[in-house]
Amino acid sequence: MRNVYLAGVGQTAFGSYKGSVEQMLLDASLEAIEASAIGEFSAIVVGSMSPESFGGEAYISTKLVDFLGLT
């Protein structure tokens, strides 16, 4: 088993969001990056409750990686 380090966490407010899904993902991501003391990441984890069912959006983690310009 290998050790895992949680570098930073970001979260948007619960409830209705006025912006796009991409902007919501960016807001939470930038908060997590700013909370982190490191500048390089080996993984990104996105937690969301059924975005396809509730918001009509799929593949949000892929959208986030594309939006942040990561490969």
C-alpha positions as YAML, in Angstrom:
chain: A
units: angstrom
residues:
- id: 1
  name: MET
  ca: [0.00, 0.00, 0.00]
- id: 2
  name: ARG
  ca: [1.32, 3.47, -0.79]
- id: 3
  name: ASN
  ca: [0.89, 6.66, 1.19]
- id: 4
  name: VAL
  ca: [-1.50, 9.28, -0.15]
- id: 5
  name: TYR
  ca: [-1.35, 13.00, 0.60]
- id: 6
  name: LEU
  ca: [-4.42, 15.20, 0.33]
- id: 7
  name: ALA
  ca: [-2.97, 18.48, -0.91]
- id: 8
  name: GLY
  ca: [-6.04, 20.72, -1.06]
- id: 9
  name: VAL
  ca: [-9.82, 20.71, -1.10]
- id: 10
  name: GLY
  ca: [-12.29, 23.01, -2.85]
- id: 11
  name: GLN
  ca: [-16.07, 23.08, -2.75]
- id: 12
  name: THR
  ca: [-18.82, 25.21, -4.17]
- id: 13
  name: ALA
  ca: [-21.87, 26.16, -2.14]
- id: 14
  name: PHE
  ca: [-24.79, 23.76, -2.02]
- id: 15
  name: GLY
  ca: [-27.92, 24.83, -3.86]
- id: 16
  name: SER
  ca: [-28.60, 26.47, -7.18]
- id: 17
  name: TYR
  ca: [-25.53, 27.74, -9.08]
- id: 18
  name: LYS
  ca: [-25.90, 30.63, -11.52]
- id: 19
  name: GLY
  ca: [-22.85, 29.87, -13.70]
- id: 20
  name: SER
  ca: [-21.89, 27.05, -16.04]
- id: 21
  name: VAL
  ca: [-20.78, 23.61, -14.91]
- id: 22
  name: GLU
  ca: [-17.29, 24.43, -16.18]
- id: 23
  name: GLN
  ca: [-17.16, 27.60, -14.05]
- id: 24
  name: MET
  ca: [-18.37, 25.72, -10.98]
- id: 25
  name: LEU
  ca: [-15.65, 23.10, -11.49]
- id: 26
  name: LEU
  ca: [-13.06, 25.82, -11.98]
- id: 27
  name: ASP
  ca: [-14.15, 27.66, -8.81]
- id: 28
  name: ALA
  ca: [-13.78, 24.53, -6.67]
- id: 29
  name: SER
  ca: [-10.51, 23.56, -8.37]
- id: 30
  name: LEU
  ca: [-8.88, 26.94, -7.88]
- id: 31
  name: GLU
  ca: [-9.90, 26.88, -4.23]
- id: 32
  name: ALA
  ca: [-8.25, 23.45, -3.84]
- id: 33
  name: ILE
  ca: [-5.10, 24.56, -5.66]
- id: 34
  name: GLU
  ca: [-4.84, 27.72, -3.53]
- id: 35
  name: ALA
  ca: [-5.27, 25.63, -0.35]
- id: 36
  name: SER
  ca: [-2.43, 23.36, -1.45]
- id: 37
  name: ALA
  ca: [1.21, 23.87, -0.51]
- id: 38
  name: ILE
  ca: [2.43, 22.00, -3.60]
- id: 39
  name: GLY
  ca: [2.41, 22.96, -7.26]
- id: 40
  name: GLU
  ca: [2.34, 19.58, -8.98]
- id: 41
  name: PHE
  ca: [-0.41, 16.98, -8.77]
- id: 42
  name: SER
  ca: [-0.51, 13.30, -9.68]
- id: 43
  name: ALA
  ca: [-4.30, 12.95, -9.47]
- id: 44
  name: ILE
  ca: [-7.52, 14.95, -9.45]
- id: 45
  name: VAL
  ca: [-10.64, 13.60, -7.74]
- id: 46
  name: VAL
  ca: [-14.07, 15.04, -8.55]
- id: 47
  name: GLY
  ca: [-16.99, 14.23, -6.27]
- id: 48
  name: SER
  ca: [-20.47, 14.82, -7.63]
- id: 49
  name: MET
  ca: [-23.88, 13.27, -7.07]
- id: 50
  name: SER
  ca: [-25.35, 12.12, -10.43]
- id: 51
  name: PRO
  ca: [-24.56, 15.14, -12.60]
- id: 52
  name: GLU
  ca: [-26.12, 13.38, -15.58]
- id: 53
  name: SER
  ca: [-29.45, 12.92, -13.79]
- id: 54
  name: PHE
  ca: [-29.69, 16.27, -12.00]
- id: 55
  name: GLY
  ca: [-27.96, 18.65, -14.38]
- id: 56
  name: GLY
  ca: [-27.79, 16.91, -17.72]
- id: 57
  name: GLU
  ca: [-23.97, 17.03, -17.68]
- id: 58
  name: ALA
  ca: [-21.74, 13.99, -18.13]
- id: 59
  name: TYR
  ca: [-17.97, 13.43, -17.95]
- id: 60
  name: ILE
  ca: [-17.43, 16.38, -15.63]
- id: 61
  name: SER
  ca: [-14.00, 15.17, -14.48]
- id: 62
  name: THR
  ca: [-12.83, 15.08, -18.12]
- id: 63
  name: LYS
  ca: [-14.25, 18.56, -18.67]
- id: 64
  name: LEU
  ca: [-12.36, 19.81, -15.63]
- id: 65
  name: VAL
  ca: [-9.03, 18.39, -16.82]
- id: 66
  name: ASP
  ca: [-9.60, 19.96, -20.26]
- id: 67
  name: PHE
  ca: [-10.71, 23.28, -18.74]
- id: 68
  name: LEU
  ca: [-7.56, 23.42, -16.56]
- id: 69
  name: GLY
  ca: [-5.35, 22.48, -19.51]
- id: 70
  name: LEU
  ca: [-4.01, 19.32, -17.86]
- id: 71
  name: THR
  ca: [-3.08, 16.10, -19.62]
...
